[in-house]
Protein backbone atom coordinates (compact mmCIF):
# COMPACT_ATOMS: atom_id res chain seq x y z
CA UNK A 1 0.00 0.00 0.00
CA UNK A 2 2.73 2.48 0.94
CA UNK A 3 5.01 4.09 -1.64
CA UNK A 4 7.34 6.93 -0.80
CA UNK A 5 8.52 8.89 2.21
CA UNK A 6 7.19 7.22 5.36
CA UNK A 7 8.31 10.26 7.38
CA UNK A 8 6.18 12.71 5.37
CA UNK A 9 3.91 15.07 7.27
CA UNK A 10 0.78 13.85 5.48
CA UNK A 11 -0.41 10.57 3.99
CA UNK A 12 -2.56 10.52 0.86
CA UNK A 13 -4.59 7.33 0.48
CA UNK A 14 -5.55 6.78 -3.17
CA UNK A 15 -8.37 4.61 -4.52
CA UNK A 16 -8.63 3.70 -8.19
CA UNK A 17 -11.53 3.49 -10.62
CA UNK A 18 -13.33 0.21 -11.37
CA UNK A 19 -10.92 -2.40 -12.68
CA UNK A 20 -7.89 -0.27 -11.86
CA UNK A 21 -5.06 -0.94 -9.47
CA UNK A 22 -2.46 0.88 -7.45
CA UNK A 23 0.02 1.25 -10.31
CA UNK A 24 -1.90 4.23 -11.72
CA UNK A 25 -0.56 6.22 -8.76
CA UNK A 26 3.03 4.98 -9.09
CA UNK A 27 4.49 8.31 -10.22
CA UNK A 28 2.52 10.56 -7.88
CA UNK A 29 5.14 10.81 -5.14
CA UNK A 30 7.35 12.75 -7.52
CA UNK A 31 4.87 15.63 -7.50
CA UNK A 32 4.72 16.20 -3.75
CA UNK A 33 8.36 17.00 -2.97
CA UNK A 34 8.55 14.59 -0.06
CA UNK A 35 5.90 16.39 1.99
CA UNK A 36 3.22 13.80 1.19
CA UNK A 37 3.43 10.02 1.29
CA UNK A 38 1.25 8.44 -1.38
CA UNK A 39 -0.43 5.27 -0.11
CA UNK A 40 -1.98 3.64 -3.16
CA UNK A 41 -4.55 1.09 -2.01
CA UNK A 42 -4.54 -2.23 -3.86
CA UNK A 43 -7.92 -3.94 -3.66
CA UNK A 44 -8.26 -7.69 -4.28
CA UNK A 45 -8.77 -8.98 -7.80
CA UNK A 46 -6.18 -6.88 -9.64
CA UNK A 47 -2.44 -6.59 -10.28
CA UNK A 48 -0.48 -8.00 -7.32
CA UNK A 49 -3.72 -9.35 -5.80
CA UNK A 50 -5.15 -10.80 -9.02
CA UNK A 51 -5.66 -14.24 -7.48
CA UNK A 52 -7.94 -12.95 -4.74
CA UNK A 53 -11.70 -12.55 -5.27
CA UNK A 54 -12.83 -8.97 -5.76
CA UNK A 55 -15.45 -7.46 -3.48
CA UNK A 56 -19.04 -7.35 -4.73
CA UNK A 57 -20.58 -5.21 -2.00
CA UNK A 58 -19.32 -1.87 -0.76
CA UNK A 59 -20.24 -2.53 2.87
CA UNK A 60 -17.86 -5.49 3.23
CA UNK A 61 -15.15 -3.66 1.30
CA UNK A 62 -15.36 -0.68 3.67
CA UNK A 63 -15.41 -2.87 6.79
CA UNK A 64 -12.22 -4.66 5.77
CA UNK A 65 -10.55 -1.52 4.48
CA UNK A 66 -11.19 0.22 7.79
CA UNK A 67 -9.36 -2.55 9.66
CA UNK A 68 -6.46 -2.56 7.18
CA UNK A 69 -5.97 1.20 7.09
CA UNK A 70 -6.35 1.96 10.80
CA UNK A 71 -2.67 1.38 11.74
CA UNK A 72 -1.65 4.02 9.16
CA UNK A 73 -3.86 6.76 10.60
CA UNK A 74 -1.25 7.81 13.14
CA UNK A 75 -0.57 11.07 11.33
CA UNK A 76 -2.61 13.57 9.29
CA UNK A 77 -4.05 12.09 6.11
CA UNK A 78 -6.22 12.84 3.10
CA UNK A 79 -8.31 10.58 0.87
CA UNK A 80 -8.39 10.66 -2.93
CA UNK A 81 -10.61 8.52 -5.12
CA UNK A 82 -11.48 8.48 -8.81
CA UNK A 83 -14.86 7.16 -10.01
CA UNK A 84 -15.55 4.04 -7.90
CA UNK A 85 -12.61 5.13 -5.77
CA UNK A 86 -14.40 8.37 -4.88
CA UNK A 87 -17.32 6.38 -3.50
CA UNK A 88 -14.90 4.21 -1.51
CA UNK A 89 -13.11 7.27 -0.09
CA UNK A 90 -16.40 8.93 0.88
CA UNK A 91 -17.84 5.88 2.63
CA UNK A 92 -14.51 5.19 4.36
CA UNK A 93 -14.58 8.72 5.82
CA UNK A 94 -18.12 8.13 7.08
CA UNK A 95 -17.10 4.77 8.56
CA UNK A 96 -14.19 6.40 10.39
CA UNK A 97 -16.56 9.00 11.81
CA UNK A 98 -19.04 6.35 12.98
CA UNK A 99 -16.19 4.51 14.70
CA UNK A 100 -14.94 7.67 16.40
CA UNK A 101 -11.69 7.49 14.45
CA UNK A 102 -9.60 10.30 13.01
CA UNK A 103 -11.00 12.18 10.03
CA UNK A 104 -9.12 13.12 6.88
CA UNK A 105 -7.73 16.62 6.54
CA UNK A 106 -9.40 16.74 3.13
CA UNK A 107 -11.55 14.61 0.84
CA UNK A 108 -10.48 14.72 -2.81
CA UNK A 109 -13.18 13.12 -4.96
CA UNK A 110 -13.11 12.68 -8.71
CA UNK A 111 -15.51 11.58 -11.46
CA UNK A 112 -18.38 10.16 -9.41
CA UNK A 113 -21.86 11.61 -8.98
CA UNK A 114 -22.98 12.84 -5.56
CA UNK A 115 -23.85 9.67 -3.62
CA UNK A 116 -27.39 10.74 -2.70
CA UNK A 117 -28.33 10.83 -6.40
CA UNK A 118 -29.98 7.74 -7.87
CA UNK A 119 -27.97 5.83 -10.43
CA UNK A 120 -29.34 7.00 -13.80
CA UNK A 121 -27.92 3.99 -15.64
CA UNK A 122 -29.17 0.45 -15.98
CA UNK A 123 -27.24 -2.26 -14.17
CA UNK A 124 -24.60 -3.67 -16.47
CA UNK A 125 -22.44 -5.92 -14.30
CA UNK A 126 -24.35 -9.03 -15.43
CA UNK A 127 -24.52 -8.16 -19.14
CA UNK A 128 -22.49 -9.82 -21.94
CA UNK A 129 -18.86 -8.93 -22.46
CA UNK A 130 -19.49 -7.00 -25.67
CA UNK A 131 -21.98 -4.72 -23.91
CA UNK A 132 -19.45 -3.99 -21.18
CA UNK A 133 -16.85 -3.18 -23.81
CA UNK A 134 -19.25 -0.73 -25.45
CA UNK A 135 -19.74 1.06 -22.12
CA UNK A 136 -15.98 1.17 -21.55
CA UNK A 137 -15.43 2.58 -25.04
CA UNK A 138 -17.89 5.41 -24.37
CA UNK A 139 -16.05 6.19 -21.13
CA UNK A 140 -12.79 6.58 -23.01
CA UNK A 141 -11.07 3.20 -22.60
CA UNK A 142 -8.50 2.95 -25.44
CA UNK A 143 -9.40 0.63 -28.31
CA UNK A 144 -6.03 -1.14 -28.03
CA UNK A 145 -7.09 -2.24 -24.55
CA UNK A 146 -10.61 -3.27 -25.59
CA UNK A 147 -9.28 -5.26 -28.56
CA UNK A 148 -6.69 -7.14 -26.51
CA UNK A 149 -8.60 -10.36 -25.87
CA UNK A 150 -6.13 -11.75 -23.35
CA UNK A 151 -6.11 -8.54 -21.33
CA UNK A 152 -9.89 -8.21 -21.37
CA UNK A 153 -10.34 -11.84 -20.33
CA UNK A 154 -8.28 -11.10 -17.22
CA UNK A 155 -9.85 -7.70 -16.58
CA UNK A 156 -13.58 -8.29 -17.10
CA UNK A 157 -14.26 -10.42 -13.97
CA UNK A 158 -12.83 -7.69 -11.74
CA UNK A 159 -14.66 -5.00 -13.70
CA UNK A 160 -17.93 -6.89 -13.26
CA UNK A 161 -17.35 -7.15 -9.51
CA UNK A 162 -16.48 -3.45 -9.26
CA UNK A 163 -19.54 -2.45 -11.28
CA UNK A 164 -21.61 -4.61 -8.94
CA UNK A 165 -20.15 -2.76 -5.94
CA UNK A 166 -21.28 0.57 -7.42
CA UNK A 167 -24.60 -0.58 -8.83
CA UNK A 168 -25.80 -2.24 -5.62
CA UNK A 169 -24.75 0.69 -3.42
CA UNK A 170 -27.55 2.01 -1.21
CA UNK A 171 -26.98 5.52 0.08
CA UNK A 172 -27.93 6.08 3.74
CA UNK A 173 -28.49 9.66 4.83
CA UNK A 174 -26.08 10.98 7.45
CA UNK A 175 -24.89 14.40 8.55
CA UNK A 176 -22.43 16.12 6.19
CA UNK A 177 -18.77 15.40 6.84
CA UNK A 178 -16.99 18.22 8.67
CA UNK A 179 -14.08 17.89 6.26
CA UNK A 180 -13.00 20.22 3.42
CA UNK A 181 -14.05 18.61 0.15
CA UNK A 182 -12.60 19.17 -3.32
CA UNK A 183 -14.38 17.53 -6.25
CA UNK A 184 -13.04 17.13 -9.78
CA UNK A 185 -14.81 16.33 -13.03
CA UNK A 186 -14.10 15.92 -16.73
CA UNK A 187 -15.54 18.54 -19.08
CA UNK A 188 -16.37 15.83 -21.63
CA UNK A 189 -17.39 13.05 -19.25
CA UNK A 190 -20.57 11.54 -20.70
CA UNK A 191 -21.27 9.58 -17.50
CA UNK A 192 -20.82 12.21 -14.78
CA UNK A 193 -21.76 15.82 -15.53
CA UNK A 194 -21.15 19.05 -13.67
CA UNK A 195 -24.63 19.00 -12.12
CA UNK A 196 -23.94 15.53 -10.68
CA UNK A 197 -20.75 16.82 -9.10
CA UNK A 198 -22.12 20.10 -7.73
CA UNK A 199 -24.48 18.17 -5.46
CA UNK A 200 -21.52 16.78 -3.52
CA UNK A 201 -21.77 20.12 -1.69
CA UNK A 202 -24.66 18.62 0.32
CA UNK A 203 -22.17 16.15 1.82
CA UNK A 204 -19.66 18.83 2.82
CA UNK A 205 -19.97 20.39 6.23
CA UNK A 206 -16.84 22.48 5.63
CA UNK A 207 -15.28 24.10 2.56
CA UNK A 208 -16.39 22.78 -0.83
CA UNK A 209 -14.78 23.34 -4.22
CA UNK A 210 -15.51 21.96 -7.69
CA UNK A 211 -12.95 21.98 -10.50
CA UNK A 212 -13.68 20.85 -14.05
CA UNK A 213 -10.72 19.59 -16.06
CA UNK A 214 -10.39 18.82 -19.77
CA UNK A 215 -11.08 15.24 -20.75
CA UNK A 216 -13.56 12.39 -20.53
CA UNK A 217 -14.24 10.08 -17.60
CA UNK A 218 -10.57 9.08 -17.45
CA UNK A 219 -9.14 12.58 -17.23
CA UNK A 220 -7.08 11.19 -14.35
CA UNK A 221 -4.77 10.04 -17.17
CA UNK A 222 -5.30 12.53 -19.99
CA UNK A 223 -5.22 15.58 -17.67
CA UNK A 224 -2.96 14.07 -15.02
CA UNK A 225 -0.58 17.04 -14.86
CA UNK A 226 -3.47 19.47 -14.28
CA UNK A 227 -5.05 17.22 -11.67
CA UNK A 228 -1.78 16.70 -9.81
CA UNK A 229 -1.12 20.43 -9.84
CA UNK A 230 -4.48 20.95 -8.13
CA UNK A 231 -3.81 18.21 -5.59
CA UNK A 232 -0.28 19.44 -4.91
CA UNK A 233 -1.49 22.94 -4.14
CA UNK A 234 -4.09 21.67 -1.69
CA UNK A 235 -1.89 19.09 0.01
CA UNK A 236 1.17 21.29 0.33
CA UNK A 237 -1.01 23.96 1.94
CA UNK A 238 -2.09 21.33 4.47
CA UNK A 239 1.47 20.28 5.25
CA UNK A 240 2.53 23.92 5.73
CA UNK A 241 -0.36 24.56 8.12
CA UNK A 242 0.48 21.39 10.05
CA UNK A 243 4.09 22.46 10.27
CA UNK A 244 3.04 25.85 11.66
CA UNK A 245 0.84 24.10 14.24
CA UNK A 246 3.88 22.19 15.49
CA UNK A 247 5.90 25.35 16.15
N, C-alpha and C positions, 0 to 999 in steps of 0.2 A: 504493500500500500504506500509506503513512504519513499519519496525520491527527493533527495536534496539535502539542504542544511538543517540537521535536526536541532540546531541551536538557534534557529530563526525565531524572531519575536512573535510570529503569527503562523498558524497552519491554515492552509487552504485545502479543504477536502473537495475533490472533484468527482462528479458523477456523469457518466456518459449517456448518450442517446441509446435508444433501443438497438440491440445488436452490437453496440460498440464496446470497446474495452479500454483499459487504462493507458494503452500506448498512445492514444490521441493527445494525451497531456504530457508526453515524454519531454518535449522541448520547453515546457512552460517555465521551469525554474530559471532558465536563462534570462527571462524578462523581469525578474523580481529582485535582482541585485543582492541576493542572499538574505533579504529581509523577510521573505516569505518561504516557508517550506511547502511545496506542493505534495499533497497526499492523494494520489490518484487511486480511487477505489476500484478494485477488480471484483465484479460480481461473478458468481458461478456461471458456467456455460459458455465461456469465451476465453480466448487467448490462453494464458497459463492455467486457467481453471476450466478448460474446454471439456474435460471428462466428468465434470460435476453437473448435476441437473440444475437448470435455471429455475428461478422462482416463477410462480404463476399467479401469486397473489401479493399485493403490496403489503398487507398487514404482516405477513410472516417475514417478508424481506426486511421491513423496518425493525421488527422485533430483534432479529438476528444482527442486523447492522448496528443497532444501538449497543448491544453487548460487545461487538467487535471493536467499535470506535471509542468506547468509553475510556479505556486506558490512555488514549491520545488526547483527551480533553483537559490536559493539565496545564495548558497555556491558552492564550486567546486564539480563536479560530474563526474562520468564515466558511460558508458552504457555497459551492458553485455547482449548478446542474444544467445540462442542455437537454431539452425535449423531455423524454422520460426521466432523465436525471434531475430536471427541475422539480418534478413531482416528488421524487425521492428526497431531495434536499429539503423541500417544504415540509413533508410529513415527518422527516427525521427531526427537524427543529421543533415541531409540535410534540413529538414523542419525548424529546429531551425536556420540554417544559412540563409535560404531564408528570414526568419522573422527578421533577425538582432539580434537574441537572443544569449545567452551565448552558447559556445560550450563545449562539454565534454573534460575533461583532457585526456581521453583515450577511444578508442573504443575497446571492447573485444568481438570478434565475433567467433562463434563456429558452426561447422557442417552445413554450408550452402555455396553453390558455389558462386563465385564472381557474383555480380548481373548483370553485363553486358553480361554474358554468357546465351545463350538460354537454356531453360529447355529441357534436353534431354529425358525426360519421357513423356509418354502420360498422358492426363488429366484423373484423376481417381476419382475426387470428386463426380461424378454422377454415378459411377459404383456400382454394387450390393455389399451388405455387405461382402459376402465371398471373393470377390476380394480385398476389402480394408483390410480384415484380413490377406490375403496372403502377401500384401505389408508390413503390420505392422510386420508380422512374419519375413520377410527378413531383416527388419530394426533392429530387436532384441527385439521386444515387447515380454515379457514372455508369454508362453503358458497358464499359469494359469489366466492371464488377458484375453487373446483372447477367452478362453473357458468359461469365466464367462458371461453367456448370459445377466444377469441383468445389469452388469457393462457395457458391450458393447452396450446394448440398450441405456443407458444413455450417453455413450461417443461418439458414432458414429455421431450423428447430429453435435456436435461441431467439431469433426474431419473433417467432410465433409466441413463445413464452413471454417475451417482453411486451408484445402487443396485448397479450391476455392480461398482464399486470395492469396496463393502462386502461383497457377497455372494461375491466371488471371493478375498477376503482369506484368506491362510493364515498363521496365527500360528506363529512360530518361537520356541522357548524361548530366553531369554537371562536373564542375572542381573538382579535387580530394579534399577531406576534409583535411584541415591543422591540423590534429589531429593524434597523434601517434596511430597506429593500431596494435593490437595483434590478430592473428587468430589461432584457434585451430581445429584440425581434429582428427578423429579416424583412426588408422592404418588399421583397418579391416572394415571400413565403405564402404558398397557396393554402396551407393547412392552418396556420395561426396568424391572424391579422392583428393590426394595431388595436382594434376595439377589444379583442380577446385578451390582450396584454394589459391594457389600461385598467381593467377590472381587478388586476392583482392589488390595486391600491386598497381595496376593501380588506385585504389580509394584512396590511401594514399598519401597525400601531405607532410607527415612528416615521422617519423620512422615507419618501418613495420617489423613485426616478425611473423614467422609461426612456430608453435609447433605441432608435431604429438604425440598423446597419444595412449596407448594401448586401444583397444576396438572397438566396432561397432559404429553405428550412435548414440547410447545412452551412449557413454562413459562418459557423464555428471554424470551418476550414477555409472557405473562400475569402472571408473577411477577418481571418485570424489576427492579423497585425492590428487592425482597428479595435477588435474586441479586447485583445491583450493590453492595448494602450489604455482602454477604459478601466480594465480591472487593475492594472498597475497603479493608476492614479488613485483609485479608491483604496487599495490595500496599502500602498505606501503611506497614505494619509493616516491610516489606522495605526501603522507601526510607529510613525512619528508621534502620534498622540499618546500611544502606550509608553513610548520612551520618555516623554515629558512627565507622564504620571509617575514614573519610577524615580524621578529626580527628587 
